[in-house]
Amino acid sequence: MQTSDSSSSAPRTAWLVVGLLLPIAMLNYLDRQMLASMQTSVMDSIPTLGQAENREELWGFMLGQFKWVYAGFSLIGGYIADRYSRRLTICSSLFVWSAVTWWTGHVTTYNELLMARSFMGVSEAFYMPAALALITDYHVGPTRSRAVGLHQMAIYIGVILGGFGGYVAADPNLGWRVAFTSCGIVGMLYAVPLTFLLRDAAKSKERHSAPRLSPLGAAHRLLTNGSFLLLVLYFTLPAMAGWVVRDWMPSILKHRFEIGQGQAGVAATLYWQVAAIVGAVAGGWLADRWTKTDPRGRIYVSAIGMSLIVPAIFGVGDAGSLAIAVAFLVLFGLGWGFFDCNNMPILSQIVRPELRATGYGVMNFVSISSGGLADWGFGMLRDRHVPLNLIFGSFAALAVLSVVLVLLIRPRPELIDQKQS
């Protein structure tokens, strides 16, 4: 039985864990968005890329290659986080990807850049399943969506900061190489004290008593769970549009509205990421409250967010001015925040604790593999001058299907949220 002191310290510890993870989540997406915002500068400084006739396709393939490697190793990363230490998985991932970020700032050929992004995919793949599983280990009750939403907010801040990368890349005193080198050093330095400050949660009764499943056993448990398969599809279909918006929107706005690289990077990231922060806060709060009276509350809130994403995708693809494009991006960000803060909490209602990181790894595998295809395909379609409204209209249709899918998910009664202990 816990003492009153340990009981009162449990919520503080749970939020401290989220706080320690915030800088890592920010760095996790900062380098990805920097690359998108610095596309012109990176291409111009790497002759084998910038002088190629199919440069857009090569760039899209490089973005896709990162995601395919990331997706494949998410399966391994999730399984390791469930079987061993979530803390060590997180800290090791941070240190290695930060070293690769430093290396990225020193590449001189397209093949080197491709290799660096591949190693980045390997190292970053271990973080997200372990981090979100650790958060849900600590936040076992009515704070789960808010805790995940706060963590995702750090991701949005990383994207916002990365959106200013175009200005950094264009500055003759800085440049894109300095940005990558600096971020790599910061990440490696933070990984050292984090190893001592972060702690794995005490194993819950369920995790402690659960049999240690083999990879095939874990896969069987997950793939025979109908609600999990629905969640995987729901997690994947809108994410294809999300990756294209993150990776290609700076380039789209730059060329469509004839603005500078710096202005395009900010316009493509700042406003919709701020809206996503608002959505994550509001969506997390609403989901936590709704779930107190209805176990499907998180599902309903996520569906509301996806319903906002549908018209936003249509509008972005057909916007006639920069202001209208930004307005639809804001709507997209608001819906994305509702969606993003509830994926892991929904997973926790349909999958047992000892399979959460593995389950999220599977979700990442399918979603990001598809996102890689979307990036590569978008680059090819751009080279072939396919109208943007047709491309984004297809993404919007997938988002409509996603609303139906999430509403079919059924939480398991034994996994309904418990009170924080």
C-alpha positions as CSV (number, residue, x, y, z in Angstrom):
1,M,0.0,0.0,0.0
2,Q,1.3,3.4,-0.9
3,T,2.0,6.1,1.7
4,S,0.3,9.5,1.4
5,D,3.6,11.0,0.4
6,S,4.2,8.5,-2.5
7,S,0.6,8.9,-3.5
8,S,0.8,12.7,-3.7
9,S,4.2,12.5,-5.6
10,A,2.9,10.2,-8.3
11,P,1.2,12.9,-10.4
12,R,4.2,15.2,-10.0
13,T,6.5,12.4,-11.3
14,A,4.1,11.6,-14.1
15,W,4.2,15.2,-15.3
16,L,8.0,15.4,-14.7
17,V,8.5,12.5,-17.2
18,V,6.5,14.4,-19.8
19,G,8.6,17.6,-19.1
20,L,11.9,15.6,-19.6
21,L,10.6,14.3,-22.9
22,L,9.5,17.7,-24.4
23,P,13.0,18.8,-25.6
24,I,13.5,15.4,-27.3
25,A,10.1,15.5,-29.0
26,M,11.0,19.0,-30.3
27,L,14.4,17.9,-31.7
28,N,12.8,14.8,-33.2
29,Y,10.9,16.9,-35.7
30,L,13.1,20.0,-35.8
31,D,15.6,18.4,-38.2
32,R,12.9,17.0,-40.4
33,Q,11.2,20.4,-40.9
34,M,14.5,22.2,-41.3
35,L,15.3,20.0,-44.3
36,A,12.0,20.9,-45.9
37,S,12.4,24.6,-45.3
38,M,16.0,24.6,-46.5
39,Q,15.3,22.6,-49.7
40,T,16.5,25.2,-52.1
41,S,19.7,25.9,-50.2
42,V,20.5,22.2,-49.7
43,M,19.9,21.4,-53.4
44,D,22.1,24.3,-54.6
45,S,25.0,23.3,-52.3
46,I,24.9,19.6,-53.5
47,P,25.7,19.6,-57.2
48,T,24.7,15.9,-57.8
49,L,21.2,16.9,-56.6
50,G,20.7,20.5,-57.6
51,Q,21.9,19.9,-61.3
52,A,19.8,16.8,-61.9
53,E,16.9,17.0,-64.3
54,N,14.6,15.0,-62.0
55,R,15.7,16.9,-58.9
56,E,12.1,17.0,-57.4
57,E,11.8,13.2,-57.8
58,L,15.2,12.7,-56.2
59,W,14.2,14.9,-53.3
60,G,10.9,13.1,-52.9
61,F,12.7,9.7,-53.0
62,M,15.1,10.9,-50.3
63,L,12.2,12.0,-48.1
64,G,10.5,8.7,-48.8
65,Q,13.7,6.7,-48.0
66,F,13.9,8.2,-44.6
67,K,10.3,7.2,-43.9
68,W,10.7,3.6,-45.2
69,V,13.7,3.0,-43.0
70,Y,12.0,4.7,-40.0
71,A,8.9,2.6,-40.6
72,G,10.7,-0.7,-40.7
73,F,12.7,-0.1,-37.6
74,S,9.7,1.2,-35.7
75,L,8.6,-2.4,-35.4
76,I,11.9,-3.3,-33.7
77,G,12.0,-0.2,-31.6
78,G,8.5,-0.7,-30.3
79,Y,9.1,-4.4,-29.4
80,I,12.4,-3.5,-27.6
81,A,10.7,-0.8,-25.6
82,D,8.0,-3.2,-24.4
83,R,10.5,-6.0,-23.6
84,Y,13.3,-4.0,-22.0
85,S,13.8,-0.4,-20.8
86,R,11.8,2.4,-22.3
87,R,14.3,4.8,-20.6
88,L,17.4,3.4,-22.3
89,T,15.6,3.0,-25.6
90,I,14.7,6.7,-25.5
91,C,18.2,8.0,-24.4
92,S,20.1,5.8,-26.9
93,S,17.8,6.9,-29.7
94,L,18.3,10.5,-28.9
95,F,22.1,10.3,-28.8
96,V,22.5,8.3,-32.0
97,W,20.1,10.5,-34.1
98,S,21.8,13.6,-32.8
99,A,25.1,12.3,-34.0
100,V,23.5,11.6,-37.4
101,T,22.1,15.1,-37.4
102,W,25.6,16.5,-36.9
103,W,26.8,14.3,-39.8
104,T,24.0,15.6,-42.0
105,G,25.6,19.1,-41.8
106,H,28.7,17.7,-43.4
107,V,27.5,15.8,-46.4
108,T,28.7,16.8,-49.9
109,T,26.9,14.5,-52.3
110,Y,23.3,13.3,-52.8
111,N,24.3,9.7,-52.0
112,E,25.8,10.9,-48.6
113,L,22.6,12.8,-47.9
114,L,20.5,9.7,-48.7
115,M,22.7,7.6,-46.4
116,A,22.5,10.1,-43.6
117,R,18.7,10.3,-43.8
118,S,18.6,6.5,-43.8
119,F,20.6,6.3,-40.6
120,M,18.4,9.1,-39.2
121,G,15.4,6.9,-39.9
122,V,17.0,4.0,-38.0
123,S,17.8,6.0,-34.9
124,E,14.7,8.1,-34.6
125,A,12.4,5.1,-35.1
126,F,13.1,3.9,-31.5
127,Y,11.9,7.1,-29.8
128,M,8.2,7.6,-30.4
129,P,6.8,4.2,-29.5
130,A,8.9,4.1,-26.3
131,A,8.1,7.7,-25.3
132,L,4.4,7.5,-25.8
133,A,4.3,4.1,-24.0
134,L,6.2,5.6,-21.1
135,I,3.8,8.5,-20.8
136,T,0.8,6.1,-20.7
137,D,2.6,4.0,-18.1
138,Y,2.6,7.0,-15.8
139,H,-0.7,8.6,-16.9
140,V,-3.0,5.8,-16.2
141,G,-6.2,7.8,-15.6
142,P,-8.0,11.0,-16.5
143,T,-4.8,12.9,-17.6
144,R,-3.8,10.6,-20.5
145,S,-4.9,12.6,-23.5
146,R,-3.6,15.9,-22.0
147,A,-0.2,14.3,-21.3
148,V,0.1,12.9,-24.8
149,G,-1.2,16.2,-26.2
150,L,1.5,18.2,-24.3
151,H,4.2,15.9,-25.7
152,Q,2.8,16.3,-29.2
153,M,2.9,20.1,-28.7
154,A,6.7,19.9,-28.4
155,I,6.7,18.2,-31.8
156,Y,4.6,21.1,-33.3
157,I,7.1,23.6,-31.7
158,G,9.9,21.7,-33.4
159,V,8.1,22.0,-36.7
160,I,7.6,25.7,-36.1
161,L,11.3,26.3,-35.3
162,G,12.2,24.3,-38.4
163,G,10.0,26.5,-40.5
164,F,12.4,29.4,-39.9
165,G,15.2,27.3,-41.4
166,G,14.9,29.0,-44.7
167,Y,16.0,32.3,-43.1
168,V,18.9,30.5,-41.4
169,A,19.9,28.7,-44.6
170,A,19.9,32.0,-46.5
171,D,22.0,33.9,-43.9
172,P,25.7,34.0,-45.2
173,N,26.9,33.9,-41.5
174,L,25.0,30.7,-40.7
175,G,23.7,28.4,-43.4
176,W,22.0,25.1,-43.4
177,R,25.1,23.2,-42.3
178,V,25.6,25.2,-39.2
179,A,21.9,24.5,-38.2
180,F,22.3,20.8,-38.5
181,T,25.6,20.7,-36.8
182,S,24.3,22.8,-33.8
183,C,21.2,20.7,-33.4
184,G,23.2,17.5,-33.4
185,I,25.5,18.8,-30.6
186,V,22.6,19.9,-28.4
187,G,20.9,16.5,-28.7
188,M,24.1,14.6,-27.8
189,L,24.7,16.8,-24.8
190,Y,21.1,16.4,-23.5
191,A,21.2,12.6,-23.8
192,V,23.8,12.3,-21.1
193,P,22.0,13.9,-18.1
194,L,18.7,12.5,-19.4
195,T,20.0,8.9,-18.8
196,F,20.2,9.6,-15.1
197,L,17.0,11.8,-14.7
198,L,14.5,9.7,-16.6
199,R,13.0,6.6,-14.9
200,D,11.0,3.7,-16.2
201,A,7.6,3.4,-14.5
202,A,7.1,0.7,-11.9
203,K,5.6,-2.2,-13.8
204,S,1.9,-2.3,-13.5
205,K,0.3,-5.5,-12.3
206,E,-0.8,-6.3,-15.9
207,R,2.7,-5.9,-17.3
208,H,4.4,-7.7,-14.5
209,S,2.1,-10.8,-14.7
210,A,1.9,-10.9,-18.5
211,P,3.8,-13.6,-20.4
212,R,6.9,-12.4,-22.3
213,L,5.7,-12.8,-25.9
214,S,8.0,-13.6,-28.8
215,P,7.8,-11.2,-31.8
216,L,5.5,-13.6,-33.6
217,G,3.3,-13.9,-30.5
218,A,3.1,-10.1,-30.1
219,A,2.2,-9.8,-33.8
220,H,-0.5,-12.5,-33.5
221,R,-2.1,-10.7,-30.5
222,L,-2.2,-7.4,-32.4
223,L,-3.2,-8.6,-35.9
224,T,-6.1,-10.6,-34.5
225,N,-7.5,-7.5,-32.8
226,G,-10.1,-6.0,-35.1
227,S,-10.1,-2.6,-33.4
228,F,-6.3,-2.4,-33.6
229,L,-6.5,-3.0,-37.3
230,L,-9.0,-0.2,-37.7
231,L,-6.8,2.1,-35.7
232,V,-3.8,1.3,-37.9
233,L,-5.8,2.3,-41.0
234,Y,-7.2,5.4,-39.3
235,F,-3.7,6.4,-38.2
236,T,-2.3,5.9,-41.7
237,L,-4.7,7.4,-44.2
238,P,-4.7,11.1,-43.0
239,A,-1.0,10.9,-42.2
240,M,-0.2,10.6,-45.9
241,A,-1.6,14.1,-46.3
242,G,0.1,15.2,-43.1
243,W,3.6,14.2,-44.4
244,V,3.1,15.9,-47.7
245,V,2.0,19.1,-45.9
246,R,5.0,19.0,-43.6
247,D,7.6,18.0,-46.3
248,W,6.3,19.8,-49.4
249,M,4.2,22.8,-48.3
250,P,7.2,25.2,-48.1
251,S,8.1,24.4,-51.7
252,I,4.4,24.5,-52.8
253,L,3.9,28.0,-51.4
254,K,7.2,29.3,-52.6
255,H,6.5,28.3,-56.3
256,R,2.8,28.9,-56.3
257,F,2.8,32.3,-54.8
258,E,6.3,33.4,-55.9
259,I,7.6,34.2,-52.4
260,G,11.0,33.7,-50.8
261,Q,12.3,30.5,-49.2
262,G,12.2,32.0,-45.7
263,Q,8.7,33.4,-46.0
264,A,7.4,30.2,-47.5
265,G,8.9,28.1,-44.7
266,V,7.3,30.2,-42.0
267,A,3.9,30.4,-43.8
268,A,3.9,26.6,-44.3
269,T,4.6,25.8,-40.7
270,L,4.0,28.6,-38.2
271,Y,0.3,29.1,-38.4
272,W,-1.0,25.5,-38.7
273,Q,1.4,24.3,-36.0
274,V,0.2,27.0,-33.6
275,A,-3.3,25.8,-34.5
276,A,-2.3,22.2,-33.8
277,I,-1.1,23.3,-30.4
278,V,-4.5,24.8,-29.7
279,G,-6.1,21.6,-31.0
280,A,-3.9,19.4,-28.9
281,V,-4.7,21.3,-25.7
282,A,-8.5,21.6,-26.4
283,G,-8.7,18.1,-27.8
284,G,-6.8,16.6,-24.8
285,W,-9.0,18.4,-22.3
286,L,-12.2,17.5,-24.1
287,A,-11.3,13.9,-24.5
288,D,-10.3,13.4,-20.9
289,R,-13.6,15.0,-19.7
290,W,-15.7,13.1,-22.2
291,T,-14.2,9.8,-21.3
292,K,-15.3,10.2,-17.7
293,T,-18.9,9.7,-18.9
294,D,-18.4,7.7,-22.1
295,P,-15.5,5.4,-22.8
296,R,-15.7,6.3,-26.5
297,G,-15.1,10.0,-25.7
298,R,-11.5,9.9,-27.1
299,I,-12.8,8.3,-30.3
300,Y,-15.5,11.0,-30.7
301,V,-13.0,13.8,-30.2
302,S,-10.6,12.3,-32.7
303,A,-13.4,12.0,-35.2
304,I,-14.3,15.6,-34.8
305,G,-10.7,16.6,-35.6
306,M,-10.7,14.4,-38.7
307,S,-13.9,16.1,-39.8
308,L,-12.1,19.4,-39.7
309,I,-9.2,18.0,-41.7
310,V,-11.3,17.0,-44.7
311,P,-12.4,20.5,-45.9
312,A,-8.9,21.8,-44.9
313,I,-7.2,19.4,-47.3
314,F,-9.6,20.3,-50.1
315,G,-9.1,24.0,-49.5
316,V,-5.2,23.9,-49.4
317,G,-5.1,22.2,-52.7
318,D,-7.4,24.8,-54.4
319,A,-6.4,28.0,-52.6
320,G,-6.1,31.1,-54.9
321,S,-4.0,33.2,-52.5
322,L,-1.4,32.8,-49.8
323,A,-3.9,34.1,-47.2
324,I,-6.5,31.5,-48.1
325,A,-3.9,28.8,-48.2
326,V,-2.8,29.7,-44.7
327,A,-6.4,29.9,-43.4
328,F,-7.0,26.3,-44.6
329,L,-3.7,25.2,-43.1
330,V,-4.9,26.7,-39.7
331,L,-8.1,24.6,-40.0
332,F,-5.9,21.5,-40.8
333,G,-3.7,22.2,-37.8
334,L,-6.7,22.5,-35.4
335,G,-8.1,19.2,-36.6
336,W,-4.7,17.6,-36.5
337,G,-4.2,18.5,-32.8
338,F,-7.6,16.8,-32.0
339,F,-6.4,13.7,-33.9
340,D,-2.8,13.5,-32.8
341,C,-3.4,13.8,-29.0
342,N,-5.7,10.8,-28.9
343,N,-4.1,8.1,-31.0
344,M,-2.0,6.6,-28.2
345,P,-4.8,7.0,-25.6
346,I,-7.2,5.1,-28.0
347,L,-4.5,2.4,-28.5
348,S,-4.3,2.1,-24.7
349,Q,-8.1,1.3,-24.6
350,I,-7.8,-1.6,-27.1
351,V,-4.3,-3.1,-26.5
352,R,-2.8,-4.3,-23.2
353,P,0.1,-2.4,-21.5
354,E,2.7,-4.9,-22.5
355,L,1.9,-4.4,-26.2
356,R,1.5,-0.7,-26.4
357,A,4.9,0.3,-27.7
358,T,4.9,-2.7,-30.1
359,G,1.4,-1.6,-31.2
360,Y,2.5,1.9,-31.8
361,G,5.5,0.6,-33.7
362,V,3.2,-1.3,-36.0
363,M,1.1,1.8,-36.5
364,N,4.3,3.8,-37.4
365,F,5.4,1.1,-39.7
366,V,2.2,1.2,-41.8
367,S,1.6,4.9,-41.6
368,I,5.1,6.1,-42.3
369,S,5.7,3.6,-45.1
370,S,2.6,5.0,-46.8
371,G,3.9,8.5,-46.0
372,G,7.1,7.7,-47.8
373,L,5.2,6.6,-50.9
374,A,3.1,9.8,-50.7
375,D,6.3,11.9,-50.6
376,W,7.9,10.1,-53.5
377,G,4.7,10.0,-55.5
378,F,4.0,13.7,-54.9
379,G,7.5,14.5,-56.2
380,M,6.8,12.5,-59.4
381,L,3.4,14.1,-59.8
382,R,5.0,17.6,-59.4
383,D,7.5,16.8,-62.1
384,R,4.6,15.8,-64.4
385,H,2.6,19.0,-63.5
386,V,-0.4,17.2,-62.1
387,P,-2.8,19.9,-60.6
388,L,-2.6,20.3,-56.9
389,N,-6.3,20.3,-56.4
390,L,-6.5,16.7,-57.9
391,I,-3.7,15.5,-55.6
392,F,-5.1,17.0,-52.4
393,G,-8.7,16.0,-53.4
394,S,-7.5,12.4,-53.3
395,F,-6.0,12.9,-49.8
396,A,-9.3,14.5,-48.6
397,A,-11.3,11.4,-49.8
398,L,-9.0,9.2,-47.7
399,A,-9.7,11.5,-44.7
400,V,-13.5,11.0,-45.2
401,L,-13.0,7.3,-45.0
402,S,-10.9,7.7,-41.8
403,V,-13.9,9.3,-40.0
404,V,-15.9,6.1,-40.6
405,L,-13.1,3.8,-39.5
406,V,-12.4,5.5,-36.2
407,L,-16.1,5.3,-35.2
408,L,-16.0,1.5,-35.7
409,I,-13.4,1.1,-33.0
410,R,-14.6,-0.5,-29.7
411,P,-12.7,0.0,-26.4
412,R,-12.2,-3.1,-24.3
413,P,-14.0,-2.9,-21.0
414,E,-11.0,-4.1,-19.0
415,L,-8.8,-1.4,-20.4
416,I,-11.0,1.6,-19.7
417,D,-9.1,4.4,-18.0
418,Q,-8.5,4.0,-14.3
419,K,-8.0,6.6,-11.6
420,Q,-4.5,7.9,-11.2
421,S,-2.9,6.0,-8.4
